[in-house]
Amino acid sequence: MKTISMIGCVAAIMVGIAAPASAGVNDPEVLIYRFPGVRDDGGAGNVGVSTTFHCTNFSGATELVRWVTRQSTGALLSNVTFNISHLSSVTASTHSTAAYAKHELLGTGLVVQGTTAIAATSINIICTAETIDASTAVPIGVARRGIRFSPVPGSQE
């Protein structure tokens, strides 16, 4: 009797976890990263200093990603969203750079020791950031260390 009961219990659990929960652009946003040290000289595109963010979605669905950049004083500079398809990547920059021809612009203007928070409708998104010389085709600059919130279970960044 215990064996039949245990088999029924295991079968019920397997049915409950057989398919991953589908997420998407209409799900609530969750904070996934904060990047301190954001810098932009406020100059024109492809010159000066720009901070660039790269995010890749591996959730299985199209997700909404939001970049919120603040000045060191806490003043809001930009609040921008983009949709990212499954297994696609997006590059978002404070202003355009020669190193990354296709990217979304955050339009922050001058940023001095700012911070960018990245939220998304799924935790199954990874992001990196770098502050670079916007005029060079080869990215020359400094990698930004992001603080991860809501990590993917079993992962390590």
PyMOL commands that place a pseudoatom at each C-alpha (Angstrom):
pseudoatom trace, name=CA, resn=MET, resi=1, chain=A, elem=C, hetatm=0, pos=[0.000, 0.000, 0.000]
pseudoatom trace, name=CA, resn=LYS, resi=2, chain=A, elem=C, hetatm=0, pos=[2.820, 2.385, 0.828]
pseudoatom trace, name=CA, resn=THR, resi=3, chain=A, elem=C, hetatm=0, pos=[4.449, 1.651, -2.537]
pseudoatom trace, name=CA, resn=ILE, resi=4, chain=A, elem=C, hetatm=0, pos=[1.313, 2.554, -4.518]
pseudoatom trace, name=CA, resn=SER, resi=5, chain=A, elem=C, hetatm=0, pos=[0.848, 5.705, -2.446]
pseudoatom trace, name=CA, resn=MET, resi=6, chain=A, elem=C, hetatm=0, pos=[4.481, 6.733, -3.022]
pseudoatom trace, name=CA, resn=ILE, resi=7, chain=A, elem=C, hetatm=0, pos=[4.197, 6.134, -6.790]
pseudoatom trace, name=CA, resn=GLY, resi=8, chain=A, elem=C, hetatm=0, pos=[1.080, 8.341, -6.914]
pseudoatom trace, name=CA, resn=CYS, resi=9, chain=A, elem=C, hetatm=0, pos=[2.873, 11.070, -4.985]
pseudoatom trace, name=CA, resn=VAL, resi=10, chain=A, elem=C, hetatm=0, pos=[5.921, 10.984, -7.285]
pseudoatom trace, name=CA, resn=ALA, resi=11, chain=A, elem=C, hetatm=0, pos=[3.659, 11.019, -10.381]
pseudoatom trace, name=CA, resn=ALA, resi=12, chain=A, elem=C, hetatm=0, pos=[1.804, 14.072, -9.060]
pseudoatom trace, name=CA, resn=ILE, resi=13, chain=A, elem=C, hetatm=0, pos=[5.075, 15.894, -8.431]
pseudoatom trace, name=CA, resn=MET, resi=14, chain=A, elem=C, hetatm=0, pos=[6.396, 15.016, -11.909]
pseudoatom trace, name=CA, resn=VAL, resi=15, chain=A, elem=C, hetatm=0, pos=[3.209, 16.349, -13.561]
pseudoatom trace, name=CA, resn=GLY, resi=16, chain=A, elem=C, hetatm=0, pos=[3.573, 19.567, -11.570]
pseudoatom trace, name=CA, resn=ILE, resi=17, chain=A, elem=C, hetatm=0, pos=[7.181, 20.155, -12.693]
pseudoatom trace, name=CA, resn=ALA, resi=18, chain=A, elem=C, hetatm=0, pos=[7.102, 18.648, -16.179]
pseudoatom trace, name=CA, resn=ALA, resi=19, chain=A, elem=C, hetatm=0, pos=[6.852, 21.965, -18.024]
pseudoatom trace, name=CA, resn=PRO, resi=20, chain=A, elem=C, hetatm=0, pos=[8.661, 25.144, -17.077]
pseudoatom trace, name=CA, resn=ALA, resi=21, chain=A, elem=C, hetatm=0, pos=[6.516, 28.097, -16.149]
pseudoatom trace, name=CA, resn=SER, resi=22, chain=A, elem=C, hetatm=0, pos=[6.149, 30.348, -19.159]
pseudoatom trace, name=CA, resn=ALA, resi=23, chain=A, elem=C, hetatm=0, pos=[7.133, 33.937, -18.655]
pseudoatom trace, name=CA, resn=GLY, resi=24, chain=A, elem=C, hetatm=0, pos=[6.775, 36.915, -20.886]
pseudoatom trace, name=CA, resn=VAL, resi=25, chain=A, elem=C, hetatm=0, pos=[6.537, 40.635, -21.362]
pseudoatom trace, name=CA, resn=ASN, resi=26, chain=A, elem=C, hetatm=0, pos=[3.328, 40.890, -19.305]
pseudoatom trace, name=CA, resn=ASP, resi=27, chain=A, elem=C, hetatm=0, pos=[4.799, 39.300, -16.173]
pseudoatom trace, name=CA, resn=PRO, resi=28, chain=A, elem=C, hetatm=0, pos=[5.850, 41.491, -13.235]
pseudoatom trace, name=CA, resn=GLU, resi=29, chain=A, elem=C, hetatm=0, pos=[9.344, 42.952, -13.392]
pseudoatom trace, name=CA, resn=VAL, resi=30, chain=A, elem=C, hetatm=0, pos=[12.034, 41.750, -11.003]
pseudoatom trace, name=CA, resn=LEU, resi=31, chain=A, elem=C, hetatm=0, pos=[15.270, 43.602, -10.250]
pseudoatom trace, name=CA, resn=ILE, resi=32, chain=A, elem=C, hetatm=0, pos=[18.108, 41.458, -11.621]
pseudoatom trace, name=CA, resn=TYR, resi=33, chain=A, elem=C, hetatm=0, pos=[21.190, 43.748, -11.588]
pseudoatom trace, name=CA, resn=ARG, resi=34, chain=A, elem=C, hetatm=0, pos=[22.633, 47.003, -10.361]
pseudoatom trace, name=CA, resn=PHE, resi=35, chain=A, elem=C, hetatm=0, pos=[25.778, 48.390, -11.996]
pseudoatom trace, name=CA, resn=PRO, resi=36, chain=A, elem=C, hetatm=0, pos=[27.600, 51.156, -10.090]
pseudoatom trace, name=CA, resn=GLY, resi=37, chain=A, elem=C, hetatm=0, pos=[30.206, 53.403, -11.706]
pseudoatom trace, name=CA, resn=VAL, resi=38, chain=A, elem=C, hetatm=0, pos=[28.194, 54.279, -14.816]
pseudoatom trace, name=CA, resn=ARG, resi=39, chain=A, elem=C, hetatm=0, pos=[29.876, 57.089, -16.779]
pseudoatom trace, name=CA, resn=ASP, resi=40, chain=A, elem=C, hetatm=0, pos=[28.984, 59.156, -19.812]
pseudoatom trace, name=CA, resn=ASP, resi=41, chain=A, elem=C, hetatm=0, pos=[30.679, 62.421, -20.779]
pseudoatom trace, name=CA, resn=GLY, resi=42, chain=A, elem=C, hetatm=0, pos=[27.458, 63.780, -22.297]
pseudoatom trace, name=CA, resn=GLY, resi=43, chain=A, elem=C, hetatm=0, pos=[29.100, 64.100, -25.713]
pseudoatom trace, name=CA, resn=ALA, resi=44, chain=A, elem=C, hetatm=0, pos=[27.885, 63.271, -29.182]
pseudoatom trace, name=CA, resn=GLY, resi=45, chain=A, elem=C, hetatm=0, pos=[27.611, 59.740, -30.520]
pseudoatom trace, name=CA, resn=ASN, resi=46, chain=A, elem=C, hetatm=0, pos=[30.792, 57.777, -31.284]
pseudoatom trace, name=CA, resn=VAL, resi=47, chain=A, elem=C, hetatm=0, pos=[33.008, 60.176, -29.293]
pseudoatom trace, name=CA, resn=GLY, resi=48, chain=A, elem=C, hetatm=0, pos=[33.961, 60.483, -25.641]
pseudoatom trace, name=CA, resn=VAL, resi=49, chain=A, elem=C, hetatm=0, pos=[32.969, 58.004, -22.937]
pseudoatom trace, name=CA, resn=SER, resi=50, chain=A, elem=C, hetatm=0, pos=[29.897, 55.769, -22.885]
pseudoatom trace, name=CA, resn=THR, resi=51, chain=A, elem=C, hetatm=0, pos=[28.712, 52.890, -20.712]
pseudoatom trace, name=CA, resn=THR, resi=52, chain=A, elem=C, hetatm=0, pos=[27.385, 49.873, -22.600]
pseudoatom trace, name=CA, resn=PHE, resi=53, chain=A, elem=C, hetatm=0, pos=[25.236, 47.012, -21.261]
pseudoatom trace, name=CA, resn=HIS, resi=54, chain=A, elem=C, hetatm=0, pos=[24.878, 43.600, -22.949]
pseudoatom trace, name=CA, resn=CYS, resi=55, chain=A, elem=C, hetatm=0, pos=[21.976, 41.321, -21.955]
pseudoatom trace, name=CA, resn=THR, resi=56, chain=A, elem=C, hetatm=0, pos=[21.013, 37.850, -23.229]
pseudoatom trace, name=CA, resn=ASN, resi=57, chain=A, elem=C, hetatm=0, pos=[17.674, 36.144, -22.654]
pseudoatom trace, name=CA, resn=PHE, resi=58, chain=A, elem=C, hetatm=0, pos=[17.544, 32.370, -22.086]
pseudoatom trace, name=CA, resn=SER, resi=59, chain=A, elem=C, hetatm=0, pos=[14.050, 32.179, -20.545]
pseudoatom trace, name=CA, resn=GLY, resi=60, chain=A, elem=C, hetatm=0, pos=[12.262, 30.458, -23.433]
pseudoatom trace, name=CA, resn=ALA, resi=61, chain=A, elem=C, hetatm=0, pos=[9.998, 33.468, -24.110]
pseudoatom trace, name=CA, resn=THR, resi=62, chain=A, elem=C, hetatm=0, pos=[10.263, 37.088, -25.169]
pseudoatom trace, name=CA, resn=GLU, resi=63, chain=A, elem=C, hetatm=0, pos=[10.995, 39.197, -22.078]
pseudoatom trace, name=CA, resn=LEU, resi=64, chain=A, elem=C, hetatm=0, pos=[10.866, 42.882, -21.243]
pseudoatom trace, name=CA, resn=VAL, resi=65, chain=A, elem=C, hetatm=0, pos=[14.080, 44.370, -19.859]
pseudoatom trace, name=CA, resn=ARG, resi=66, chain=A, elem=C, hetatm=0, pos=[14.248, 47.807, -18.202]
pseudoatom trace, name=CA, resn=TRP, resi=67, chain=A, elem=C, hetatm=0, pos=[17.355, 49.989, -17.674]
pseudoatom trace, name=CA, resn=VAL, resi=68, chain=A, elem=C, hetatm=0, pos=[17.004, 52.763, -15.063]
pseudoatom trace, name=CA, resn=THR, resi=69, chain=A, elem=C, hetatm=0, pos=[20.025, 55.067, -14.800]
pseudoatom trace, name=CA, resn=ARG, resi=70, chain=A, elem=C, hetatm=0, pos=[20.559, 57.547, -11.982]
pseudoatom trace, name=CA, resn=GLN, resi=71, chain=A, elem=C, hetatm=0, pos=[23.166, 60.201, -11.312]
pseudoatom trace, name=CA, resn=SER, resi=72, chain=A, elem=C, hetatm=0, pos=[25.401, 59.794, -8.238]
pseudoatom trace, name=CA, resn=THR, resi=73, chain=A, elem=C, hetatm=0, pos=[22.978, 62.146, -6.454]
pseudoatom trace, name=CA, resn=GLY, resi=74, chain=A, elem=C, hetatm=0, pos=[20.085, 59.763, -7.137]
pseudoatom trace, name=CA, resn=ALA, resi=75, chain=A, elem=C, hetatm=0, pos=[18.512, 61.989, -9.817]
pseudoatom trace, name=CA, resn=LEU, resi=76, chain=A, elem=C, hetatm=0, pos=[16.730, 59.935, -12.499]
pseudoatom trace, name=CA, resn=LEU, resi=77, chain=A, elem=C, hetatm=0, pos=[18.425, 60.246, -15.918]
pseudoatom trace, name=CA, resn=SER, resi=78, chain=A, elem=C, hetatm=0, pos=[16.639, 57.601, -17.991]
pseudoatom trace, name=CA, resn=ASN, resi=79, chain=A, elem=C, hetatm=0, pos=[14.110, 54.781, -17.735]
pseudoatom trace, name=CA, resn=VAL, resi=80, chain=A, elem=C, hetatm=0, pos=[14.045, 52.694, -20.923]
pseudoatom trace, name=CA, resn=THR, resi=81, chain=A, elem=C, hetatm=0, pos=[12.582, 49.284, -21.817]
pseudoatom trace, name=CA, resn=PHE, resi=82, chain=A, elem=C, hetatm=0, pos=[13.209, 46.848, -24.668]
pseudoatom trace, name=CA, resn=ASN, resi=83, chain=A, elem=C, hetatm=0, pos=[11.850, 43.407, -25.510]
pseudoatom trace, name=CA, resn=ILE, resi=84, chain=A, elem=C, hetatm=0, pos=[14.402, 40.611, -25.935]
pseudoatom trace, name=CA, resn=SER, resi=85, chain=A, elem=C, hetatm=0, pos=[13.468, 37.392, -27.742]
pseudoatom trace, name=CA, resn=HIS, resi=86, chain=A, elem=C, hetatm=0, pos=[14.550, 33.977, -26.451]
pseudoatom trace, name=CA, resn=LEU, resi=87, chain=A, elem=C, hetatm=0, pos=[18.309, 33.393, -26.965]
pseudoatom trace, name=CA, resn=SER, resi=88, chain=A, elem=C, hetatm=0, pos=[18.736, 36.913, -28.335]
pseudoatom trace, name=CA, resn=SER, resi=89, chain=A, elem=C, hetatm=0, pos=[21.024, 39.603, -27.012]
pseudoatom trace, name=CA, resn=VAL, resi=90, chain=A, elem=C, hetatm=0, pos=[20.601, 43.352, -26.839]
pseudoatom trace, name=CA, resn=THR, resi=91, chain=A, elem=C, hetatm=0, pos=[23.242, 46.022, -26.356]
pseudoatom trace, name=CA, resn=ALA, resi=92, chain=A, elem=C, hetatm=0, pos=[22.129, 49.257, -24.705]
pseudoatom trace, name=CA, resn=SER, resi=93, chain=A, elem=C, hetatm=0, pos=[24.460, 52.245, -24.350]
pseudoatom trace, name=CA, resn=THR, resi=94, chain=A, elem=C, hetatm=0, pos=[24.286, 55.604, -22.636]
pseudoatom trace, name=CA, resn=HIS, resi=95, chain=A, elem=C, hetatm=0, pos=[25.175, 57.005, -26.079]
pseudoatom trace, name=CA, resn=SER, resi=96, chain=A, elem=C, hetatm=0, pos=[26.224, 55.424, -29.377]
pseudoatom trace, name=CA, resn=THR, resi=97, chain=A, elem=C, hetatm=0, pos=[29.640, 53.830, -29.739]
pseudoatom trace, name=CA, resn=ALA, resi=98, chain=A, elem=C, hetatm=0, pos=[31.804, 52.830, -32.711]
pseudoatom trace, name=CA, resn=ALA, resi=99, chain=A, elem=C, hetatm=0, pos=[32.477, 49.425, -31.115]
pseudoatom trace, name=CA, resn=TYR, resi=100, chain=A, elem=C, hetatm=0, pos=[28.846, 48.290, -31.183]
pseudoatom trace, name=CA, resn=ALA, resi=101, chain=A, elem=C, hetatm=0, pos=[27.062, 49.196, -34.404]
pseudoatom trace, name=CA, resn=LYS, resi=102, chain=A, elem=C, hetatm=0, pos=[23.644, 47.884, -33.394]
pseudoatom trace, name=CA, resn=HIS, resi=103, chain=A, elem=C, hetatm=0, pos=[22.509, 48.957, -29.984]
pseudoatom trace, name=CA, resn=GLU, resi=104, chain=A, elem=C, hetatm=0, pos=[19.679, 50.675, -28.181]
pseudoatom trace, name=CA, resn=LEU, resi=105, chain=A, elem=C, hetatm=0, pos=[20.303, 54.137, -26.760]
pseudoatom trace, name=CA, resn=LEU, resi=106, chain=A, elem=C, hetatm=0, pos=[19.509, 54.984, -23.146]
pseudoatom trace, name=CA, resn=GLY, resi=107, chain=A, elem=C, hetatm=0, pos=[19.855, 58.735, -23.753]
pseudoatom trace, name=CA, resn=THR, resi=108, chain=A, elem=C, hetatm=0, pos=[21.174, 59.557, -20.310]
pseudoatom trace, name=CA, resn=GLY, resi=109, chain=A, elem=C, hetatm=0, pos=[23.264, 62.581, -21.165]
pseudoatom trace, name=CA, resn=LEU, resi=110, chain=A, elem=C, hetatm=0, pos=[26.057, 63.345, -18.685]
pseudoatom trace, name=CA, resn=VAL, resi=111, chain=A, elem=C, hetatm=0, pos=[26.487, 60.636, -16.023]
pseudoatom trace, name=CA, resn=VAL, resi=112, chain=A, elem=C, hetatm=0, pos=[29.131, 61.000, -13.310]
pseudoatom trace, name=CA, resn=GLN, resi=113, chain=A, elem=C, hetatm=0, pos=[29.592, 57.979, -11.046]
pseudoatom trace, name=CA, resn=GLY, resi=114, chain=A, elem=C, hetatm=0, pos=[26.006, 56.940, -11.646]
pseudoatom trace, name=CA, resn=THR, resi=115, chain=A, elem=C, hetatm=0, pos=[24.221, 53.645, -11.300]
pseudoatom trace, name=CA, resn=THR, resi=116, chain=A, elem=C, hetatm=0, pos=[22.012, 51.597, -13.605]
pseudoatom trace, name=CA, resn=ALA, resi=117, chain=A, elem=C, hetatm=0, pos=[19.458, 49.120, -12.312]
pseudoatom trace, name=CA, resn=ILE, resi=118, chain=A, elem=C, hetatm=0, pos=[18.293, 46.420, -14.710]
pseudoatom trace, name=CA, resn=ALA, resi=119, chain=A, elem=C, hetatm=0, pos=[14.918, 44.781, -14.165]
pseudoatom trace, name=CA, resn=ALA, resi=120, chain=A, elem=C, hetatm=0, pos=[13.206, 42.154, -16.296]
pseudoatom trace, name=CA, resn=THR, resi=121, chain=A, elem=C, hetatm=0, pos=[10.134, 39.982, -16.508]
pseudoatom trace, name=CA, resn=SER, resi=122, chain=A, elem=C, hetatm=0, pos=[12.349, 36.921, -15.938]
pseudoatom trace, name=CA, resn=ILE, resi=123, chain=A, elem=C, hetatm=0, pos=[15.429, 36.113, -13.884]
pseudoatom trace, name=CA, resn=ASN, resi=124, chain=A, elem=C, hetatm=0, pos=[16.689, 34.040, -16.851]
pseudoatom trace, name=CA, resn=ILE, resi=125, chain=A, elem=C, hetatm=0, pos=[18.596, 36.967, -18.321]
pseudoatom trace, name=CA, resn=ILE, resi=126, chain=A, elem=C, hetatm=0, pos=[22.313, 37.649, -17.928]
pseudoatom trace, name=CA, resn=CYS, resi=127, chain=A, elem=C, hetatm=0, pos=[23.927, 41.065, -18.331]
pseudoatom trace, name=CA, resn=THR, resi=128, chain=A, elem=C, hetatm=0, pos=[27.382, 42.612, -18.386]
pseudoatom trace, name=CA, resn=ALA, resi=129, chain=A, elem=C, hetatm=0, pos=[28.532, 46.223, -18.632]
pseudoatom trace, name=CA, resn=GLU, resi=130, chain=A, elem=C, hetatm=0, pos=[31.582, 48.199, -19.659]
pseudoatom trace, name=CA, resn=THR, resi=131, chain=A, elem=C, hetatm=0, pos=[32.559, 51.851, -19.749]
pseudoatom trace, name=CA, resn=ILE, resi=132, chain=A, elem=C, hetatm=0, pos=[34.408, 52.445, -23.007]
pseudoatom trace, name=CA, resn=ASP, resi=133, chain=A, elem=C, hetatm=0, pos=[35.940, 54.982, -25.354]
pseudoatom trace, name=CA, resn=ALA, resi=134, chain=A, elem=C, hetatm=0, pos=[32.984, 55.513, -27.689]
pseudoatom trace, name=CA, resn=SER, resi=135, chain=A, elem=C, hetatm=0, pos=[35.208, 56.513, -30.629]
pseudoatom trace, name=CA, resn=THR, resi=136, chain=A, elem=C, hetatm=0, pos=[37.114, 53.256, -31.116]
pseudoatom trace, name=CA, resn=ALA, resi=137, chain=A, elem=C, hetatm=0, pos=[35.962, 50.225, -33.110]
pseudoatom trace, name=CA, resn=VAL, resi=138, chain=A, elem=C, hetatm=0, pos=[37.674, 47.974, -30.554]
pseudoatom trace, name=CA, resn=PRO, resi=139, chain=A, elem=C, hetatm=0, pos=[36.142, 48.396, -27.096]
pseudoatom trace, name=CA, resn=ILE, resi=140, chain=A, elem=C, hetatm=0, pos=[38.778, 49.975, -24.857]
pseudoatom trace, name=CA, resn=GLY, resi=141, chain=A, elem=C, hetatm=0, pos=[37.673, 50.592, -21.297]
pseudoatom trace, name=CA, resn=VAL, resi=142, chain=A, elem=C, hetatm=0, pos=[36.711, 49.143, -17.970]
pseudoatom trace, name=CA, resn=ALA, resi=143, chain=A, elem=C, hetatm=0, pos=[34.370, 46.262, -17.202]
pseudoatom trace, name=CA, resn=ARG, resi=144, chain=A, elem=C, hetatm=0, pos=[31.677, 47.128, -14.659]
pseudoatom trace, name=CA, resn=ARG, resi=145, chain=A, elem=C, hetatm=0, pos=[30.916, 44.597, -11.974]
pseudoatom trace, name=CA, resn=GLY, resi=146, chain=A, elem=C, hetatm=0, pos=[27.200, 44.161, -11.590]
pseudoatom trace, name=CA, resn=ILE, resi=147, chain=A, elem=C, hetatm=0, pos=[25.521, 43.177, -8.369]
pseudoatom trace, name=CA, resn=ARG, resi=148, chain=A, elem=C, hetatm=0, pos=[23.126, 40.306, -9.120]
pseudoatom trace, name=CA, resn=PHE, resi=149, chain=A, elem=C, hetatm=0, pos=[19.716, 40.230, -7.499]
pseudoatom trace, name=CA, resn=SER, resi=150, chain=A, elem=C, hetatm=0, pos=[17.287, 37.304, -7.905]
pseudoatom trace, name=CA, resn=PRO, resi=151, chain=A, elem=C, hetatm=0, pos=[19.881, 34.794, -9.158]
pseudoatom trace, name=CA, resn=VAL, resi=152, chain=A, elem=C, hetatm=0, pos=[18.934, 31.811, -11.294]
pseudoatom trace, name=CA, resn=PRO, resi=153, chain=A, elem=C, hetatm=0, pos=[18.744, 28.803, -8.920]
pseudoatom trace, name=CA, resn=GLY, resi=154, chain=A, elem=C, hetatm=0, pos=[21.890, 26.687, -9.139]
pseudoatom trace, name=CA, resn=SER, resi=155, chain=A, elem=C, hetatm=0, pos=[23.880, 29.367, -10.954]
pseudoatom trace, name=CA, resn=GLN, resi=156, chain=A, elem=C, hetatm=0, pos=[26.939, 31.318, -9.944]
pseudoatom trace, name=CA, resn=GLU, resi=157, chain=A, elem=C, hetatm=0, pos=[28.036, 34.670, -11.418]
for i in range(1, 157): cmd.bond("trace and resi %d" % i, "trace and resi %d" % (i + 1))
show_as sticks, trace
zoom trace
